[in-house]
Amino acid sequence: MSPFDPLREQLASAAETFGAGLIDDVEQALRTDVEIFPVCHHSPASGLAMVRRLREKQPKVIYLELCEDLRPVLDELHNCKLPVALQAFATDIDGFPKEWAPLSVVAPITESSAEYQAIAYALETPGVEIVLVDRSVDHVFQWEPRAESADVGIEIGDLRPGFAALEEHLLHHGKVRHWSEWWDQYVEQPLSGADYETYRQVMVLIGSLFRRLKPTGNEVDEDRERYMWTRMREHLAATGADPADCLYVCGAFHAASPVMDEHLDISPRTKTSWLYGLIPSSHSAIETQFGLAPGSVSIAAATWDKSLKRHGLASYQLGSKRKGKAPAPVESQGLHAFLTQPPVLDGFDEAELLGWCVEIVRLARRNGYLASTADAIAVFETSILLAGMRNRKRPTPYDFQDAAVTCIEKDVVPGRRDVRRLVEIMLGGDKVGQVGYDSLPPLARDVLDRLKPLGLDLEKRTIQRALIDLDAHPELEPCSHLLWILRRLLPDDAVRPIMGSRRLGERSHQESWDLSIGRNQRSIIELGYEGVTIEQVLEQRLRRAVWDPKATASVALDAVEDSILYLGSRRFTDELGARAIQLLSGERTVDDAPDVLRRIRRLLAHYRATEPELPEWAKAFVTTGYAHYCTLLPTAFVEEETGVRQVGAMLGFLFTMESLALSLGCDRAQLELAVQQSHPTVPAKVALLWTARYQLGLLTMAELRELVGELLGSPLVVPSVPQYVSGFVQALESAPALAPFVVEVLSRAFGQLPDDVLLPWLPKLITALREQAPELVPVLVREAERTFPARLGDVDSFTPPWLAKPSSRRAVAASGPVSELLAAHPATGAAVGELLGCEPVADLNAEIGALLAAYPETGVAVAGILA
């Protein structure tokens, strides 16, 4: 006796128990009172078996594994072009973590799916009831782990092994690359012509196998199954329906359930408000949701059409009046015979493969490939070769796809599509569904109705050009307004302006738009889940943005601008403005100071141009901002985290808004104290402080020039001159009149510094200006253009204004009222001269008298104005 005999017997017993368990699951599923129809989602074989069974059994009640509260949406499928998806959507959630919002459940439907065939049969056949028995969408999220994502796709009938090693083993020995290809080769094709009983037994067996090999997670599946069987028993008890007239459509994984007889106490739903509707889907979206191979759903659709023709079946379609004939009887095979005998596959269809080869070469040439008849022959032979290497009697679409890539694909894809994508297009393409007008939510219908004056069919999936002449056709103004709102809410490619703009203080006379609303139907439908009108959705989004915990004053001002442009509601705008004041006063950093300055300037200019006085919130924002930035200014000057651009924007706010703030009750002493308490060490911030002190009168222009001269004359400081210049440039935000001085600083640097000093820091200067002040550089360029000569010949004789000496004038005796006025108030003349940048002179009266004598016309003109 071998020492391994006990182990051998134990393993044999375990294998026997495992195999017997599979058969027990099949027997259990076949002897239930309510007939179980196991399916795999988007499986043509399941769809064909469903068509045959529905025409043979003619059930009166169909129980479907789908969220029970999606039932009203099924009636809207009449108006849709498949594939579409049933969707439940919630933005205002109650009972779930706030970070999950928005919640969404999506269940796609295709014509080849067994579920759609059951739905179409039930809705088109009088006296047939369809009952959805799976968890409600609310319970879907109740059962979700709290750390999981809130995006869920209902996978009705999804069937693939949860045991990764098994899937790898099947793919390796099946000589395929993806699970979709294995399923098509070893399940779809053999079952497409099998009789119903064999189909049921095989599907339940596969579901039982995958269920028993799934390592974890069966608890949630078993609760779902208890839920569905509880709902079915409740319906049978309430209606008195005969179980023999019922059909239960569920995934094969759930058909082999060990908890069919157990009851579940269903918890109440939360207070979350759910919205239901239909959205367009596509083959590629379904493949992504279910983890299928690219192109597998398109291949399944082509297989479905071919199988219907081959077997002489007519599928069920909503709105179709054609009647299908009774299915031809299929010889019963049984599970044992099916598993022990090789499947009878279709013979090699040479004509079909030739057609594929010719078509792929034609598509390749249209997309830039240098394909020819020789390539078609090569694809044909390679397809047969690959099928033989993989032990297949006939090339499958996957073999053909690999052969086409091998023979036609070159080093570089010449266009947007590679050969693999061209094969998918040829076999059906990425078909995209469409929701009919009558099934759209009110918002989407309202959008289409309001855009009717444009005279375009916006339900088409093509890009359409809309030309709007607002001067010749003012009745199109509402359409233009709506398009700008859609531009704000939809993806960029849905509504794209070619000509025209929408900004404060601007009005377009002519506009041109590229509209792709039909292609972005899903986005518009999902807007319908947020409100009844597009304006209501925008208002809700703006309110949500400004009341977000991470909202800033800049975000609130942006919302104010959008409210003015798109909504025109003074009440709502004032509400957003009040929120902006609240956010600004609560900020402890000045990171958004440049955006705040830019936006409030634009808003103030708008109000001054359109209204007799500023709104109260704008006045309060200016006074709050003045006090807020004065408080933070000393800290911002010394903090390393605060950039030069932010400090420059703070000074820009304080000095450009100073007159308005003072008129509203602010105290200028607060700004003076803030500047005097600032002691920066960074060169750029030091330059900003100098200009601030100059604007407050604490530095004269002569002293400022002297400080710059010391910078240029110190070898230790010269490498930092670009940073100082950057600070002076940032100062133009608060003092545009300093542009001549900044030009002077740059000119003196280029004129005084030697090349070995100038050239190393020139790149630093350019980089600093590009990064920190790109919008202020044009101001310097215009000032330089005004300062320097325009012609080359004038350069040699040019003298910079800061080097030009005042011309000596002959002192003349001044007499008259002007001289008497100047003599009586000498301090006023000195202050005016200093403000104008004049050097102090010993005899100011004589100098002014000489100036008046040299230019008598100026004196006469001024006297005329003052008179």
Order of alpha helices (4+ residues) and beta strands (2+ residues): alpha-beta-alpha-beta-alpha-beta-beta-beta-alpha-beta-alpha-beta-alpha-alpha-alpha-alpha-beta-alpha-beta-alpha-alpha-alpha-alpha-alpha-alpha-alpha-beta-alpha-beta-alpha-beta-beta-alpha-alpha-alpha-alpha-alpha-alpha-alpha-alpha-alpha-alpha-alpha-alpha-alpha-alpha-alpha-alpha-alpha-alpha-alpha
